[in-house]
């Protein structure tokens, strides 16, 4: 038996490839000190109960106190969660995160009076307050948003109960994360020569991109057989998630969990439905791509484990992390020197935790701490990992600019616009690589990769969004979620999206069990809408240069100072219409034809 690759322990990681977490706190004792300071503020918060309308000064003081607590939370949360994610097996930071969650719940209980009191302030009184205390105008947009949501805000006692339930309502996500990241294990995958490879969340996609079909099939079977063993337990976790969303929606007098979720980000429900309907209207393009993939792979049957491997034979791009950084910098030069200067700062000052280690959280993310963003990667020297770097640094710069340009109350941009900043970077990187590629085979490889971005983002994430909508509707209709009924839904959606040229392997019916985003409250649709917006914005930047780039950076600097739909309009995209999604999918269709034509030429 060949010796299999091992995953390094955290203690073996080279410092320069780990994030500088001590920029928040030098050690755990300083975290504990701030934790205790926040606990001391609980009675201070309570002391304002019943007083917020007594004067402009009192209201202003309380809002400033809230800002101070938010700054504390930023440090406490980022330190505890980033340390936990370095090694999810470490019980010290699991406990720290638990303590913090309890503290936030306790503070939420103490401050449960604030929103009912704020929305009850007479508009005429607020106008007078603004005149008496001009500094209070900083919070005018925030207070106006609360007024718009007045019918969904409960009484003080009811808000207190909701706050006390906060930690409990986070349980489905917490339980699933620990179960999936720390407890789940997978059988090794074997290639056609019998060599074994470890299957983890981080190695799975690289294994699925292998040119060895036996290895892909083996990894696919390993992943889903493991999740299949626990599908009933995971379905119960997902059912708990949908139940808490349904409870919140009903209590707050929303028509649906979808409306409740999107209202939090000031996104009209029509945006969600437009996305699904527009993708359905362009499903023929997806089926056309699957037909081309089957032809190019020269297989009698195209299986689900064949969908990630490049269709270009004998071509591979290995991109070490240092090379990836430099190419990302060159590709994003169109955004201006001020933008690339932030990237250079992040690379030099260790904003990024680069490589996988045992127990490390899977995937990739950017956490927008105020001291500076923290980016988690599990870099594997692949083209996909280079795009992940560009993606997560897009989030990071978005956070950096919003924190720098907005007061605390407006610095945290909403989820809806988050994926625009990241995927715009990906689109710019792709356009740069295509422009600077003269090798026809490499160009075909890149176009195939670009097509895969469309498939996995616009189509796949929309499929996820449709699945999420359907399972929440099961709960809202009073029916029960089971592993069998949601596996049936998931299998049917795969048939709809992939068409007749793909064999919908039975194992894929439980793929829902490994998707953590289903615990994020209608998050996934924003990958698709964000991608469509990013395709439009990147084209505008490349075509119109500095004015378009400046407008885009103004959007990045906006935080949540305006509704997300309005912020995107500043950058030049209107997501209330089907146009951005439809245009992106028309580009997808044209790229299929371009790849087909290129591969038919004598040069490839």
C-alpha positions as CSV (number, residue, x, y, z in Angstrom):
1,X,0.0,0.0,0.0
2,X,1.4,3.4,-0.9
3,X,2.0,5.9,1.9
4,X,-0.8,8.4,2.0
5,X,-0.4,12.2,2.3
6,X,-0.8,13.5,5.9
7,X,-2.3,16.8,7.0
8,X,0.0,18.9,9.2
9,X,-0.8,19.9,12.7
10,X,-1.3,23.6,13.5
11,X,1.9,23.7,15.5
12,X,3.8,22.9,12.3
13,X,2.5,25.9,10.3
14,X,5.0,28.5,9.2
15,X,4.3,31.9,10.9
16,X,4.3,33.9,7.6
17,X,1.5,31.8,6.3
18,X,-0.7,32.2,9.4
19,X,-2.9,35.2,10.2
20,X,-1.7,37.8,12.8
21,X,-4.4,37.1,15.4
22,X,-2.3,38.9,18.0
23,X,-3.2,42.1,16.2
24,X,-6.5,41.8,18.1
25,X,-5.2,40.5,21.5
26,X,-1.7,39.3,22.4
27,X,-3.1,36.5,24.5
28,X,-6.3,35.1,26.0
29,X,-6.1,37.1,29.2
30,X,-6.6,40.3,27.2
31,X,-9.7,38.8,25.6
32,X,-11.0,37.9,29.1
33,X,-10.4,41.4,30.3
34,X,-12.5,42.9,27.5
35,X,-15.1,40.2,28.0
36,X,-15.4,41.3,31.7
37,X,-15.6,44.9,30.6
38,X,-18.6,44.1,28.4
39,X,-20.3,42.2,31.3
40,X,-19.9,45.4,33.4
41,X,-21.8,47.3,30.7
42,X,-24.9,45.2,31.1
43,X,-26.3,47.1,34.1
44,X,-25.3,50.4,32.3
45,X,-27.4,49.4,29.3
46,X,-30.3,48.4,31.6
47,X,-30.1,51.9,33.3
48,X,-31.4,53.5,30.1
49,X,-34.6,51.4,30.0
50,X,-37.6,53.7,29.8
51,X,-35.4,56.8,29.2
52,X,-34.6,56.8,25.5
53,X,-37.3,59.4,24.7
54,X,-36.5,61.7,27.6
55,X,-34.0,63.9,25.8
56,X,-31.7,64.1,22.7
57,X,-28.7,63.8,25.0
58,X,-30.0,60.5,26.5
59,X,-30.7,59.0,23.1
60,X,-27.4,60.0,21.8
61,X,-25.5,58.7,24.8
62,X,-27.3,55.3,24.4
63,X,-26.5,55.1,20.7
64,X,-22.9,55.9,21.4
65,X,-22.8,53.2,24.1
66,X,-24.2,50.7,21.5
67,X,-21.3,51.7,19.2
68,X,-18.8,51.0,22.0
69,X,-20.3,47.6,22.6
70,X,-20.2,46.8,18.9
71,X,-16.5,47.6,18.8
72,X,-15.9,45.3,21.8
73,X,-17.9,42.6,20.1
74,X,-15.8,43.0,16.9
75,X,-12.7,42.2,18.8
76,X,-14.1,39.5,21.1
77,X,-15.9,37.6,18.3
78,X,-13.0,37.8,15.8
79,X,-10.5,36.6,18.3
80,X,-12.5,33.7,19.7
81,X,-13.9,32.5,16.4
82,X,-10.6,32.9,14.4
83,X,-8.7,31.0,17.2
84,X,-11.4,28.3,17.2
85,X,-11.2,28.0,13.4
86,X,-7.4,27.4,13.5
87,X,-8.2,24.0,15.1
88,X,-11.8,23.2,15.7
89,X,-10.8,20.4,18.0
90,X,-9.4,22.9,20.6
91,X,-11.9,22.9,23.5
92,X,-10.5,26.1,24.9
93,X,-11.8,28.2,22.0
94,X,-15.0,26.2,21.7
95,X,-15.7,27.1,25.3
96,X,-14.7,30.8,24.6
97,X,-17.1,31.0,21.7
98,X,-19.8,29.5,24.0
99,X,-19.1,32.0,26.7
100,X,-19.3,34.8,24.2
101,X,-22.6,33.6,22.7
102,X,-24.0,33.5,26.3
103,X,-22.8,37.0,26.9
104,X,-24.3,38.3,23.7
105,X,-27.6,36.7,24.6
106,X,-27.4,38.3,28.1
107,X,-26.7,41.7,26.6
108,X,-29.5,41.2,24.1
109,X,-31.8,40.5,27.1
110,X,-30.6,43.7,28.8
111,X,-31.1,45.8,25.7
112,X,-34.4,44.3,24.6
113,X,-36.2,47.5,25.4
114,X,-34.2,49.6,23.0
115,X,-35.9,49.0,19.7
116,X,-39.5,49.2,21.0
117,X,-38.6,52.4,22.7
118,X,-36.9,53.9,19.7
119,X,-39.7,53.1,17.3
120,X,-42.2,54.6,19.8
121,X,-40.5,58.0,19.7
122,X,-42.9,60.4,18.0
123,X,-41.4,61.6,14.6
124,X,-42.0,65.2,15.7
125,X,-40.0,64.6,18.8
126,X,-37.1,63.1,16.8
127,X,-37.1,66.2,14.5
128,X,-36.7,68.3,17.6
129,X,-34.0,66.1,19.0
130,X,-32.0,66.5,15.7
131,X,-32.2,70.2,16.1
132,X,-31.2,70.1,19.8
133,X,-28.4,67.6,19.2
134,X,-27.0,67.9,15.6
135,X,-24.6,65.0,16.4
136,X,-27.6,62.7,16.6
137,X,-28.2,63.1,12.8
138,X,-25.5,60.5,12.4
139,X,-28.1,58.0,13.4
140,X,-31.0,59.4,11.4
141,X,-30.9,56.7,8.7
142,X,-30.7,54.0,11.3
143,X,-33.7,55.4,13.2
144,X,-35.7,55.8,10.0
145,X,-35.1,52.1,9.1
146,X,-36.4,51.1,12.5
147,X,-39.5,53.2,11.9
148,X,-40.1,51.4,8.6
149,X,-40.0,48.0,10.4
150,X,-42.3,49.2,13.2
151,X,-45.0,46.6,12.5
152,X,-42.4,43.8,12.9
153,X,-41.1,45.0,16.2
154,X,-42.5,43.5,19.3
155,X,-43.2,44.9,22.8
156,X,-40.4,45.3,25.2
157,X,-41.3,42.0,27.1
158,X,-41.7,40.1,23.9
159,X,-38.3,41.4,22.5
160,X,-36.7,40.3,25.8
161,X,-38.0,36.8,25.3
162,X,-36.7,36.8,21.7
163,X,-33.3,38.0,22.9
164,X,-33.2,35.2,25.5
165,X,-33.9,32.7,22.8
166,X,-31.0,33.9,20.6
167,X,-28.4,31.4,21.8
168,X,-30.8,28.5,21.5
169,X,-31.8,29.6,18.0
170,X,-28.2,29.5,16.9
171,X,-28.0,25.8,18.0
172,X,-28.7,24.1,14.6
173,X,-25.8,25.9,13.0
174,X,-23.5,25.4,15.9
175,X,-24.3,21.7,16.2
176,X,-24.0,21.2,12.4
177,X,-20.6,23.0,12.2
178,X,-19.0,21.0,15.0
179,X,-20.4,17.8,13.7
180,X,-19.4,18.4,10.1
181,X,-16.0,20.0,10.7
182,X,-14.7,18.2,13.8
183,X,-16.5,14.9,14.0
184,X,-17.1,13.8,10.4
185,X,-14.4,11.5,8.9
186,X,-14.2,10.0,5.4
187,X,-12.7,6.9,4.0
188,X,-9.6,7.4,1.9
189,X,-10.1,7.6,-1.9
190,X,-8.2,5.4,-4.2
191,X,-6.9,6.2,-7.7
192,X,-6.7,3.8,-10.6
193,X,-3.3,2.6,-9.4
194,X,-4.5,1.9,-5.9
195,X,-2.8,4.9,-4.3
196,X,-4.7,6.3,-1.4
197,X,-5.6,9.9,-0.8
198,X,-7.2,11.5,2.3
199,X,-10.7,12.9,1.8
200,X,-11.4,16.0,3.8
201,X,-13.6,19.0,3.2
202,X,-10.6,20.8,1.7
203,X,-9.2,18.0,-0.4
204,X,-12.6,17.0,-1.9
205,X,-12.9,19.5,-4.7
206,X,-9.2,19.1,-5.8
207,X,-9.8,15.3,-5.9
208,X,-13.0,15.9,-8.0
209,X,-10.9,17.9,-10.4
210,X,-8.5,15.0,-11.0
211,X,-8.1,13.6,-14.4
212,X,-8.3,10.1,-12.9
213,X,-11.9,9.0,-13.1
214,X,-11.5,6.2,-10.6
215,X,-10.1,8.7,-8.0
216,X,-13.1,11.0,-8.6
217,X,-15.6,8.3,-8.3
218,X,-13.9,7.0,-5.1
219,X,-13.8,10.4,-3.5
220,X,-17.4,11.0,-4.5
221,X,-18.5,7.7,-2.9
222,X,-16.4,8.4,0.2
223,X,-17.9,11.8,0.8
224,X,-21.6,10.9,0.3
225,X,-21.5,7.5,1.9
226,X,-20.3,9.2,5.0
227,X,-23.0,11.8,5.0
228,X,-25.5,9.2,4.0
229,X,-24.9,7.3,7.2
230,X,-25.9,10.4,9.2
231,X,-28.6,11.8,6.9
232,X,-31.4,11.4,9.4
233,X,-29.5,13.2,12.1
234,X,-28.5,16.0,9.8
235,X,-32.1,16.3,8.5
236,X,-33.1,16.8,12.1
237,X,-30.6,19.6,12.4
238,X,-31.9,21.2,9.2
239,X,-35.5,20.8,10.4
240,X,-34.6,22.7,13.6
241,X,-33.1,25.5,11.4
242,X,-36.3,25.9,9.4
243,X,-38.4,25.7,12.5
244,X,-36.6,28.6,14.2
245,X,-36.9,30.7,11.0
246,X,-40.6,29.9,10.8
247,X,-41.1,30.8,14.5
248,X,-39.3,34.2,14.0
249,X,-41.2,35.0,10.9
250,X,-44.6,34.3,12.5
251,X,-43.8,36.1,15.7
252,X,-42.7,39.2,13.8
253,X,-45.7,39.1,11.5
254,X,-44.0,38.4,8.2
255,X,-45.8,36.5,5.5
256,X,-42.9,34.0,5.1
257,X,-39.4,33.2,6.2
258,X,-38.2,34.5,2.9
259,X,-39.7,37.9,3.4
260,X,-38.4,38.0,7.0
261,X,-34.9,37.2,5.9
262,X,-34.7,39.6,2.9
263,X,-36.3,42.4,4.8
264,X,-33.4,42.4,7.2
265,X,-31.2,43.4,4.3
266,X,-33.8,45.7,2.7
267,X,-34.0,43.4,-0.4
268,X,-37.4,43.0,-2.1
269,X,-38.7,39.4,-2.3
270,X,-39.0,39.9,-6.1
271,X,-35.2,39.8,-6.4
272,X,-35.2,36.2,-5.1
273,X,-38.0,35.0,-7.3
274,X,-36.6,36.9,-10.4
275,X,-33.3,35.0,-9.9
276,X,-35.0,31.6,-9.9
277,X,-37.3,32.5,-12.8
278,X,-34.6,34.0,-14.9
279,X,-32.3,30.9,-14.4
280,X,-35.2,28.6,-15.3
281,X,-35.7,30.6,-18.5
282,X,-32.0,30.0,-19.4
283,X,-31.9,26.4,-18.4
284,X,-31.3,25.3,-22.0
285,X,-27.8,26.9,-21.8
286,X,-26.9,24.7,-18.8
287,X,-28.1,21.6,-20.6
288,X,-26.1,22.8,-23.7
289,X,-23.0,23.0,-21.6
290,X,-23.6,19.5,-20.1
291,X,-24.0,18.1,-23.7
292,X,-20.7,19.7,-24.7
293,X,-18.9,18.5,-21.6
294,X,-20.1,14.9,-22.3
295,X,-18.8,15.1,-25.8
296,X,-15.5,16.6,-24.9
297,X,-14.9,14.0,-22.1
298,X,-15.7,11.2,-24.6
299,X,-17.8,9.3,-22.1
300,X,-20.9,7.2,-22.7
301,X,-22.4,8.5,-19.4
302,X,-21.6,11.8,-17.8
303,X,-21.8,11.3,-14.0
304,X,-22.0,13.8,-11.1
305,X,-18.4,13.0,-10.3
306,X,-17.3,14.1,-13.8
307,X,-18.5,17.7,-13.4
308,X,-15.5,19.3,-11.8
309,X,-12.6,17.9,-13.8
310,X,-11.3,20.2,-16.6
311,X,-12.3,19.0,-20.1
312,X,-8.9,20.0,-21.6
313,X,-6.7,16.9,-21.8
314,X,-3.1,17.0,-20.6
315,X,-3.2,20.5,-19.2
316,X,-2.8,21.5,-15.7
317,X,-2.1,24.9,-14.0
318,X,-0.1,24.7,-10.7
319,X,0.0,28.1,-9.1
320,X,2.0,28.5,-5.9
321,X,0.6,31.0,-3.4
322,X,3.3,33.6,-4.0
323,X,2.6,33.5,-7.7
324,X,-1.1,33.7,-7.1
325,X,-0.7,36.9,-5.0
326,X,1.3,38.6,-7.8
327,X,-1.1,37.7,-10.5
328,X,-4.1,38.9,-8.5
329,X,-2.3,42.2,-7.9
330,X,-1.7,42.6,-11.7
331,X,-5.3,41.6,-12.5
332,X,-6.8,44.1,-10.1
333,X,-4.7,47.0,-11.2
334,X,-7.6,48.3,-13.2
335,X,-9.2,49.2,-9.8
336,X,-6.5,51.7,-9.1
337,X,-3.3,52.0,-7.1
338,X,-5.3,52.8,-3.9
339,X,-7.0,49.5,-4.2
340,X,-3.9,47.4,-4.9
341,X,-2.1,49.2,-2.0
342,X,-4.7,47.7,0.4
343,X,-4.0,44.2,-1.1
344,X,-0.3,44.6,-0.6
345,X,-0.8,45.7,3.0
346,X,-2.9,42.6,3.6
347,X,-0.3,40.3,2.0
348,X,2.6,41.9,3.9
349,X,0.9,42.2,7.3
350,X,-0.5,38.6,7.5
351,X,-4.2,39.1,7.1
352,X,-4.3,35.6,5.6
353,X,-4.2,32.1,7.1
354,X,-3.1,30.2,4.0
355,X,-2.7,26.4,4.3
356,X,-4.8,23.6,5.7
357,X,-3.9,22.0,9.0
358,X,-5.5,19.2,11.0
359,X,-8.8,20.4,12.6
360,X,-8.8,23.7,10.7
361,X,-12.2,25.0,9.6
362,X,-12.9,24.0,6.0
363,X,-13.4,26.2,3.0
364,X,-12.5,29.9,2.9
365,X,-13.9,33.1,4.3
366,X,-13.1,36.7,5.1
367,X,-13.9,38.2,8.5
368,X,-14.0,42.0,8.4
369,X,-12.5,42.9,11.8
370,X,-12.0,46.6,12.5
371,X,-8.3,46.2,13.2
372,X,-8.0,44.6,9.7
373,X,-9.8,41.8,7.9
374,X,-8.8,38.1,8.5
375,X,-8.9,35.7,5.6
376,X,-9.1,32.0,6.0
377,X,-7.9,29.8,3.1
378,X,-6.9,26.2,2.6
379,X,-4.7,26.9,-0.4
380,X,-3.8,23.9,-2.7
381,X,-1.8,25.6,-5.5
382,X,-4.7,25.2,-8.0
383,X,-6.3,27.7,-10.3
384,X,-9.4,27.5,-8.1
385,X,-7.4,28.5,-5.1
386,X,-6.0,31.6,-6.9
387,X,-9.6,32.6,-7.7
388,X,-10.5,31.9,-4.0
389,X,-7.7,34.3,-3.0
390,X,-9.0,37.0,-5.3
391,X,-12.6,36.3,-4.0
392,X,-11.8,36.5,-0.3
393,X,-9.6,39.6,-0.7
394,X,-12.5,41.3,-2.5
395,X,-14.5,40.8,0.7
396,X,-11.5,42.0,2.8
397,X,-11.1,45.2,0.9
398,X,-14.8,45.8,1.0
399,X,-14.7,45.5,4.8
400,X,-11.6,47.6,5.0
401,X,-13.1,50.5,3.0
402,X,-16.4,50.3,4.8
403,X,-14.8,50.4,8.2
404,X,-12.5,53.2,7.2
405,X,-15.2,55.4,5.6
406,X,-18.3,54.8,7.7
407,X,-19.2,55.4,11.3
408,X,-19.6,52.2,13.4
409,X,-23.4,52.2,13.0
410,X,-23.1,51.9,9.1
411,X,-19.8,50.1,8.7
412,X,-21.1,46.6,8.5
413,X,-22.4,46.1,4.9
414,X,-25.3,43.7,4.4
415,X,-24.9,40.2,3.0
416,X,-26.7,41.0,-0.3
417,X,-23.8,43.2,-1.5
418,X,-21.0,41.1,0.1
419,X,-20.7,38.7,-2.8
420,X,-20.5,41.5,-5.4
421,X,-17.2,42.7,-4.1
422,X,-15.7,39.2,-4.1
423,X,-16.9,38.0,-7.5
424,X,-16.1,41.2,-9.2
425,X,-12.5,40.4,-8.4
426,X,-12.9,37.0,-9.8
427,X,-14.3,38.4,-13.0
428,X,-11.5,40.9,-13.4
429,X,-8.9,38.1,-12.8
430,X,-10.5,35.9,-15.5
431,X,-10.6,38.7,-18.0
432,X,-6.9,39.5,-17.3
433,X,-5.9,35.9,-17.7
434,X,-7.8,35.5,-21.0
435,X,-6.4,38.7,-22.3
436,X,-2.8,37.7,-21.5
437,X,-3.0,34.2,-22.8
438,X,-1.7,33.3,-26.2
439,X,-1.7,29.6,-25.9
440,X,-5.0,28.3,-27.4
441,X,-5.0,25.3,-25.1
442,X,-4.6,27.4,-22.0
443,X,-7.3,29.8,-23.3
444,X,-9.6,26.9,-23.7
445,X,-8.8,25.7,-20.2
446,X,-9.5,29.1,-18.8
447,X,-12.8,29.4,-20.7
448,X,-13.8,26.0,-19.3
449,X,-12.9,27.3,-15.8
450,X,-15.0,30.5,-16.5
451,X,-17.9,28.3,-17.6
452,X,-17.5,26.3,-14.4
453,X,-17.8,29.6,-12.3
454,X,-21.1,30.3,-14.0
455,X,-22.3,26.7,-13.5
456,X,-21.2,26.5,-9.8
457,X,-22.3,30.1,-8.9
458,X,-25.2,31.2,-11.1
459,X,-26.8,27.8,-11.6
460,X,-25.7,25.8,-8.6
461,X,-26.3,28.5,-6.0
462,X,-29.7,29.2,-7.6
463,X,-30.5,25.5,-7.3
464,X,-29.4,25.7,-3.6
465,X,-31.6,28.8,-3.2
466,X,-34.6,27.0,-4.7
467,X,-34.0,24.0,-2.4
468,X,-33.8,26.3,0.6
469,X,-37.0,27.9,-0.4
470,X,-38.7,24.6,-0.8
471,X,-37.6,23.1,2.5
472,X,-38.6,26.2,4.4
473,X,-42.0,26.1,2.7
474,X,-42.4,22.5,4.0
475,X,-42.1,23.7,7.6
476,X,-44.2,26.8,7.0
477,X,-47.0,24.6,5.6
478,X,-46.9,22.5,8.7
479,X,-45.3,19.4,7.2
480,X,-42.3,17.6,8.6
481,X,-38.8,17.6,7.1
482,X,-37.3,14.1,6.7
483,X,-34.1,12.9,5.1
484,X,-36.2,11.1,2.5
485,X,-38.5,14.0,1.4
486,X,-35.7,16.5,1.2
487,X,-33.5,14.0,-0.6
488,X,-36.3,13.6,-3.1
489,X,-36.5,17.3,-3.6
490,X,-32.8,17.6,-4.0
491,X,-32.6,14.8,-6.5
492,X,-35.4,16.3,-8.6
493,X,-33.7,19.7,-8.7
494,X,-30.5,18.1,-9.9
495,X,-32.5,16.5,-12.8
496,X,-34.0,19.8,-13.6
497,X,-30.8,21.8,-13.6
498,X,-28.5,19.3,-15.2
499,X,-30.8,17.8,-17.9
500,X,-30.8,14.5,-19.7
501,X,-27.1,14.3,-20.5
502,X,-26.1,13.8,-16.9
503,X,-26.6,10.7,-14.8
504,X,-28.0,11.8,-11.5
505,X,-26.2,9.4,-9.3
506,X,-28.2,8.3,-6.2
507,X,-25.5,9.6,-3.9
508,X,-26.1,13.2,-4.9
509,X,-29.5,13.1,-3.3
510,X,-27.8,13.6,0.1
511,X,-25.5,16.4,-1.0
512,X,-27.7,18.8,0.9
513,X,-26.3,17.3,4.1
514,X,-22.8,18.7,3.5
515,X,-23.8,22.3,2.6
516,X,-23.3,24.5,5.6
517,X,-24.9,27.5,4.0
518,X,-28.4,26.1,4.5
519,X,-27.9,27.2,8.1
520,X,-27.2,30.8,7.1
521,X,-30.8,32.0,6.6
522,X,-31.3,32.4,2.8
523,X,-27.7,33.3,2.2
524,X,-26.9,31.3,-1.0
525,X,-29.0,33.3,-3.5
526,X,-26.7,36.2,-3.0
527,X,-23.8,34.3,-4.5
528,X,-25.8,34.1,-7.7
529,X,-27.1,37.7,-7.7
530,X,-23.7,38.9,-6.7
531,X,-22.1,37.0,-9.5
532,X,-24.5,38.5,-12.1
533,X,-23.8,42.0,-10.7
534,X,-20.1,41.4,-10.7
535,X,-20.1,40.4,-14.4
536,X,-21.8,43.7,-15.2
537,X,-19.5,45.8,-13.0
538,X,-16.3,44.2,-14.2
539,X,-17.2,44.8,-17.8
540,X,-18.0,48.4,-17.0
541,X,-14.7,48.9,-15.2
542,X,-12.7,47.4,-18.0
543,X,-14.6,49.4,-20.6
544,X,-14.8,52.8,-18.9
545,X,-11.7,52.9,-16.8
546,X,-11.2,55.3,-13.8
547,X,-14.7,56.8,-13.6
548,X,-16.3,53.3,-13.4
549,X,-13.6,52.1,-10.9
550,X,-14.1,55.2,-8.7
551,X,-17.9,54.6,-8.7
552,X,-17.3,51.0,-7.8
553,X,-15.0,52.0,-4.9
554,X,-17.6,54.4,-3.7
555,X,-20.0,51.5,-3.5
556,X,-17.4,49.5,-1.6
557,X,-17.0,52.4,0.9
558,X,-20.7,52.6,1.5
559,X,-21.2,50.0,4.3
560,X,-24.9,50.0,5.0
561,X,-25.3,53.7,4.7
562,X,-27.9,53.2,2.0
563,X,-30.1,50.2,1.1
564,X,-28.1,47.7,-0.9
565,X,-30.1,48.1,-4.1
566,X,-29.3,51.8,-4.0
567,X,-25.6,51.2,-3.3
568,X,-25.4,48.9,-6.3
569,X,-27.1,51.6,-8.5
570,X,-24.3,53.9,-7.6
571,X,-21.9,51.3,-9.0
572,X,-24.1,50.9,-12.1
573,X,-26.3,47.8,-11.6
574,X,-30.1,47.5,-10.9
575,X,-30.8,44.1,-9.3
576,X,-34.5,44.7,-9.1
577,X,-34.7,43.7,-12.7
578,X,-34.0,40.4,-14.4
579,X,-31.5,42.1,-16.8
580,X,-28.2,41.5,-14.9
581,X,-28.9,37.8,-14.4
582,X,-30.2,37.4,-18.0
583,X,-27.2,39.2,-19.5
584,X,-24.8,37.1,-17.5
585,X,-26.4,33.9,-18.7
586,X,-26.3,35.1,-22.3
587,X,-22.5,35.6,-21.8
588,X,-22.4,32.0,-20.4
589,X,-24.1,30.7,-23.5
590,X,-21.7,32.6,-25.8
591,X,-18.7,31.2,-23.9
592,X,-20.0,27.6,-24.5
593,X,-20.0,28.3,-28.3
594,X,-16.5,29.9,-28.0
595,X,-15.1,26.9,-26.2
596,X,-16.6,24.5,-28.7
597,X,-15.2,26.5,-31.6
598,X,-11.8,26.8,-30.1
599,X,-11.6,23.0,-29.4
600,X,-12.5,22.2,-33.0
601,X,-9.6,24.3,-34.3
602,X,-6.4,22.5,-35.4
603,X,-4.3,24.3,-32.8
604,X,-6.0,22.7,-29.7
